[in-house]
């Protein structure tokens, strides 16, 4: 950042996460790198095996916890100590379990930003590892604590407008920064590329509420294959799913890196997002949908109003009842049988991403937020370099 009255000022900011991977796309490749490009001095405290500089970002490592309990106790203490040692001007954290850390940093006079990726209180209602009788209680407790902390923080960033609506009731500085794709990652994928075979893909976490059973059943009703990229959140679930006759038409890829994601999309006729109608999904903006669009492939998505506006509004795919495997299979087969129409849909989706649903536009909002907060630092005015 540049101080308007002359000399350059190196504004030091520190990203914090106890949950996400070092190479989390939203945190590292989008936000941290955008802020580094804007001229800020960026640190990132995250699970990693060594301290190092990556793409100009200073990585401060956390030990990998052995359990969820260890992550929420021992790891939090380690993270707080290392965050303090950085002595940043602003701290930007990404996990609700770091709310106490954010409050401690705020009490020390630091600028603190809470980046809310998910509607956590609603998400809790579908967490399999929390006994059902306690989910509502835990959800309410978390929402009250989140709201209490948000009142104290300098800013709240949310990944969707729906999440923003809740926080706008307790904070007057809420910014929606959607998790849209980096278009340059998909620039080399041609919409007119020849596609070998009849493949449809799903890329992301694999769980019951993300529609794994419906996807496998649906592919079994077609003459194609499902490229399944991601990790099961529950080993017992995988044991159940492999018994489905449709599993014979699944190519299980496991967790794959960004380069392999691009390759998988380029080999697919279309992409699937079949989230179940739970509150957290009905109002979400899944990054995978926009990545499918950026790659120039049509989308088959759950028929939620927000997704219908995007998919049907841009004529880049179909929306379907996520619990109706028969209908999902019919749409998959139609796309296999109508390759030219599928290409046109893919082209329209790609154009929509390149014109409006992209990270480049969101990064401007992020930089403007930092400029605003920096301008309040000691009453001085700052300007984010371009």
C-alpha positions in Angstrom: 0.0 0.0 0.0 1.1 3.5 -0.7 0.6 6.4 1.7 -1.0 9.2 -0.4 1.3 11.8 1.1 4.5 10.3 -0.2 6.6 7.6 1.3 5.8 3.9 0.7 4.4 2.0 3.6 4.6 -1.8 3.7 1.3 -2.9 5.2 1.8 -6.3 6.7 -1.2 -8.7 6.7 -1.5 -12.2 8.0 -3.9 -14.9 6.8 -4.9 -17.5 9.4 -6.3 -21.0 9.0 -6.2 -24.0 11.2 -8.4 -26.1 8.9 -7.6 -25.4 5.3 -4.8 -26.7 3.2 -1.8 -24.5 2.3 -3.0 -24.4 -1.3 -6.6 -23.7 -0.6 -7.8 -22.0 -3.8 -9.8 -19.2 -2.2 -7.3 -18.4 0.5 -3.9 -18.8 -1.2 -4.4 -18.6 -5.0 -7.1 -15.9 -4.9 -7.0 -13.7 -1.8 -3.4 -14.0 -0.6 -1.9 -13.7 -4.1 -4.2 -10.9 -5.1 -3.2 -8.9 -2.0 0.5 -9.7 -2.6 0.0 -8.4 -6.2 -1.6 -5.2 -4.8 1.7 -4.5 -2.9 1.0 -5.9 0.6 3.4 -7.9 2.7 1.5 -11.2 3.1 2.0 -13.9 5.7 0.0 -17.1 6.0 -0.2 -19.2 9.2 -1.4 -22.7 8.1 -0.7 -26.4 8.4 2.6 -27.1 6.6 5.9 -28.9 7.2 8.3 -26.0 7.0 8.6 -22.2 7.0 9.1 -21.0 3.4 8.2 -18.3 0.9 5.9 -19.3 -1.9 5.1 -16.9 -4.7 6.2 -14.0 -2.4 3.9 -15.1 0.4 5.6 -16.0 3.7 4.3 -19.3 5.0 4.4 -19.9 8.8 3.8 -23.6 9.5 1.5 -25.3 12.0 2.0 -28.9 13.1 -0.7 -31.2 11.6 -3.0 -32.1 14.5 -3.7 -35.8 15.3 -7.4 -35.2 15.9 -10.2 -32.7 15.6 -9.9 -32.1 19.4 -6.2 -31.4 19.1 -6.9 -29.0 16.2 -9.3 -27.0 18.3 -7.1 -26.8 21.3 -3.4 -27.4 20.8 -3.4 -26.0 17.2 -5.3 -22.9 18.3 -2.7 -22.1 20.9 0.2 -22.6 18.4 -1.6 -20.5 15.8 -2.2 -17.7 18.2 1.4 -17.6 19.3 2.7 -17.6 15.7 0.2 -15.0 14.6 1.3 -12.7 17.5 4.9 -13.2 16.4 4.2 -12.0 12.9 2.9 -8.7 14.4 0.8 -7.8 11.4 -1.2 -4.7 10.8 -4.2 -6.7 9.8 -5.3 -10.3 10.5 -7.6 -12.1 8.1 -8.9 -15.5 9.4 -11.0 -18.2 7.7 -12.3 -20.7 10.2 -15.1 -20.2 12.8 -12.9 -22.1 15.4 -10.5 -19.1 15.2 -13.1 -16.7 16.5 -11.4 -16.6 20.0 -8.1 -15.9 18.3 -9.6 -13.1 16.4 -11.1 -11.6 19.6 -7.7 -11.8 21.3 -6.0 -10.0 18.4 -8.7 -7.4 18.4 -8.1 -6.7 22.1 -4.5 -6.0 21.3 -5.5 -3.3 18.9 -5.1 -5.2 15.6 -7.4 -4.9 12.6 -9.3 -8.2 12.3 -11.3 -9.5 9.3 -13.5 -12.6 9.5 -13.8 -14.4 6.2 -17.0 -16.6 6.3 -16.9 -19.3 3.6 -20.0 -21.2 4.8 -23.2 -20.6 6.8 -21.8 -22.6 9.7 -24.8 -22.7 12.0 -26.9 -24.2 9.2 -24.0 -26.5 8.2 -23.9 -27.9 11.7 -27.4 -29.2 11.2 -26.1 -31.8 8.7 -22.7 -32.7 10.5 -22.8 -36.5 10.9 -20.2 -36.5 13.7 -22.4 -34.4 15.9 -25.2 -36.5 17.5 -28.6 -35.4 16.1 -30.2 -34.4 19.4 -27.4 -31.9 20.0 -27.1 -30.3 16.5 -29.8 -27.6 17.0 -28.3 -26.6 20.3 -24.7 -26.4 18.9 -26.0 -24.5 15.9 -27.7 -21.9 18.0 -24.7 -21.5 20.3 -22.3 -21.0 17.4 -24.6 -18.5 15.7 -24.8 -16.4 18.9 -21.1 -16.5 19.4 -20.4 -15.6 15.7 -22.7 -12.6 16.0 -21.1 -11.4 19.2 -17.6 -11.6 17.7 -18.7 -10.1 14.3 -19.8 -6.9 16.2 -16.2 -6.4 17.4 -14.3 -7.2 14.2 -13.3 -4.5 11.7 -14.9 -6.3 8.8 -16.8 -9.5 7.8 -16.3 -11.0 4.4 -18.9 -13.5 3.2 -18.8 -15.9 0.2 -22.5 -15.5 -0.7 -25.2 -12.7 -0.4 -27.3 -15.1 1.8 -24.6 -15.3 4.4 -24.1 -11.5 4.2 -27.8 -10.9 5.1 -27.3 -12.5 8.5 -24.1 -10.6 9.4 -25.5 -7.3 8.2 -27.8 -7.4 11.2 -24.8 -7.2 13.5 -22.0 -5.5 11.5 -22.0 -2.4 9.4 -18.9 -3.5 7.4 -19.9 -6.7 5.5 -18.5 -7.4 2.0 -19.6 -10.2 -0.3 -16.6 -11.7 -2.1 -17.9 -14.6 -4.1 -15.6 -17.6 -4.7 -15.6 -17.3 -8.5 -12.9 -19.0 -10.6 -9.6 -17.8 -11.8 -10.3 -17.7 -15.5 -6.7 -18.0 -16.5 -6.7 -21.6 -15.1 -9.2 -22.6 -17.8 -8.0 -20.4 -20.7 -6.2 -23.3 -22.4 -9.3 -25.5 -22.5 -11.0 -25.2 -25.9 -14.7 -25.3 -26.1 -14.4 -27.0 -29.5 -11.9 -29.7 -28.3 -12.6 -33.3 -29.3 -13.9 -35.3 -26.3 -13.0 -38.9 -26.2 -15.6 -41.1 -24.6 -18.9 -40.4 -22.8 -17.7 -39.0 -19.5 -19.5 -36.7 -17.0 -17.6 -35.5 -14.0 -18.0 -34.5 -10.3 -15.2 -32.6 -8.6 -15.4 -31.9 -4.8 -16.1 -33.4 -1.4 -18.1 -36.6 -1.5 -20.9 -37.2 0.9 -24.5 -38.3 1.1 -25.9 -34.7 1.1 -23.7 -33.9 -1.9 -25.6 -36.4 -3.9 -23.1 -39.3 -4.3 -25.8 -42.0 -4.2 -28.0 -40.2 -6.8 -25.0 -39.5 -9.1 -23.9 -43.2 -9.0 -27.5 -44.4 -9.6 -27.9 -41.9 -12.4 -24.8 -42.8 -14.3 -25.9 -46.5 -14.1 -28.9 -45.5 -16.2 -26.7 -44.2 -19.1 -24.1 -45.6 -21.5 -21.3 -43.4 -20.1 -19.0 -43.0 -17.1 -18.7 -40.8 -14.1 -15.3 -39.3 -13.4 -15.4 -39.0 -9.6 -12.8 -36.6 -8.2 -12.6 -36.1 -4.4 -12.5 -37.8 -1.1 -15.3 -39.5 0.8 -16.0 -37.9 4.1 -17.0 -41.2 5.6 -15.5 -44.6 4.9 -18.7 -46.4 5.7 -20.5 -44.4 3.0 -18.0 -45.5 0.4 -18.6 -49.1 1.4 -22.3 -48.6 0.8 -21.9 -46.7 -2.5 -19.7 -49.3 -4.1 -22.5 -51.8 -3.8 -24.7 -49.7 -6.2 -24.8 -51.3 -9.7 -23.9 -47.9 -11.2 -20.5 -48.0 -9.5 -19.3 -50.2 -12.3 -19.5 -47.1 -14.5 -17.5 -44.9 -12.0 -13.9 -44.0 -12.5 -12.7 -43.1 -9.0 -9.9 -40.5 -9.2 -9.6 -39.6 -5.5 -8.4 -36.2 -4.4 -6.6 -34.5 -7.4 -4.6 -31.3 -7.8 -5.6 -28.2 -9.8 -3.8 -29.4 -12.9 -5.6 -32.7 -12.8 -8.9 -30.9 -12.2 -8.4 -29.1 -15.5 -7.6 -32.3 -17.3 -10.6 -34.0 -15.9 -12.9 -31.2 -17.0 -11.4 -31.2 -20.4 -12.2 -34.9 -20.8 -15.9 -34.5 -19.7 -19.0 -33.8 -21.6 -20.6 -32.0 -18.6 -20.2 -31.5 -14.8 -22.5 -32.5 -12.0 -23.6 -30.6 -8.8 -26.4 -32.6 -7.1 -26.4 -31.1 -3.6 -29.4 -32.1 -1.5 -32.0 -29.5 -0.5 -30.6 -28.5 2.9 -30.4 -24.9 3.9 -26.7 -24.5 3.5 -26.8 -25.8 -0.1 -30.0 -24.1 -1.2 -28.4 -20.7 -0.7 -24.8 -21.6 -1.7 -22.7 -20.6 -4.8 -20.7 -23.8 -5.4 -17.3 -23.0 -7.0 -17.5 -26.3 -8.9 -20.4 -25.0 -11.0 -18.5 -21.9 -12.1 -15.4 -24.0 -12.8 -17.4 -26.3 -15.0 -18.7 -23.2 -16.8 -15.2 -21.7 -17.1 -14.0 -25.0 -18.7 -16.8 -24.7 -21.3 -18.9 -27.7 -20.3 -22.6 -27.7 -19.5 -23.8 -28.1 -15.9 -26.4 -30.4 -14.4 -27.3 -28.8 -11.0 -29.8 -29.0 -8.2 -33.0 -27.0 -9.0 -32.6 -24.4 -6.3 -33.7 -20.8 -7.2 -30.2 -19.3 -7.0 -28.7 -22.0 -9.2 -31.6 -21.9 -11.7 -30.9 -18.1 -12.1 -27.2 -18.9 -13.0 -27.5 -22.2 -15.0 -30.9 -21.7 -16.8 -30.5 -17.9 -16.8 -27.3 -18.3 -18.9 -28.6 -21.3 -20.8 -25.6 -23.4 -19.9 -27.2 -26.6 -18.6 -30.1 -28.1 -16.7 -31.5 -27.9 -13.2 -33.1 -31.0 -11.8 -34.6 -32.4 -8.6 -31.4 -33.6 -6.8 -33.2 -36.6 -5.3 -34.5 -37.8 -8.7 -31.8 -40.1 -10.0 -34.0 -41.1 -13.0 -34.2 -37.5 -14.1 -30.5 -36.8 -13.5 -29.7 -39.9 -15.7 -32.0 -38.7 -18.4 -30.3 -35.3 -18.6 -26.8 -37.0 -18.6 -27.9 -39.2 -21.5 -29.3 -36.3 -23.4 -26.0 -34.4 -23.3 -24.2 -37.6 -24.4 -26.5 -37.9 -27.4 -26.5 -34.2 -28.4 -22.8 -33.2 -28.4 -23.3 -30.1 -30.5 -26.0 -28.7 -28.2 -23.8 -29.5 -25.3 -21.0 -27.5 -26.8 -23.2 -24.5 -27.3 -24.3 -24.7 -23.7 -20.7 -24.9 -22.6 -19.8 -21.9 -24.7 -22.5 -19.8 -23.1 -21.5 -20.8 -19.6 -17.9 -20.0 -20.3 -18.8 -16.6 -21.7 -20.8 -15.8 -18.6 -17.8 -16.6 -16.4 -15.4 -14.6 -18.4 -17.8 -11.6 -18.4 -19.1 -11.6 -14.8 -18.6 -14.7 -12.6 -14.8 -14.4 -12.3 -12.2 -13.8 -9.5 -10.7 -10.8 -11.2 -13.8 -8.7 -10.4 -14.0 -10.0 -6.9 -10.4 -9.2 -6.2 -11.1 -5.5 -6.9 -13.7 -5.6 -4.0 -11.1 -7.3 -1.7 -8.5 -4.7 -2.5 -11.0 -1.9 -1.9 -11.9 -3.3 1.5 -8.2 -3.4 2.5 -7.8 0.2 1.2 -10.8 1.3 3.3 -9.5 -0.4 6.5 -5.9 0.8 5.9 -7.3 4.3 5.6 -8.5 4.1 9.2 -5.1 2.9 10.4 -4.0 5.7 12.8 -6.2 8.1 10.9 -4.0 8.1 7.8 -5.0 7.6 4.2 -3.6 4.7 2.1 -4.0 3.6 -1.4 -3.7 0.1 -2.7 -1.2 0.0 -5.6 -2.4 -1.4 -8.9 
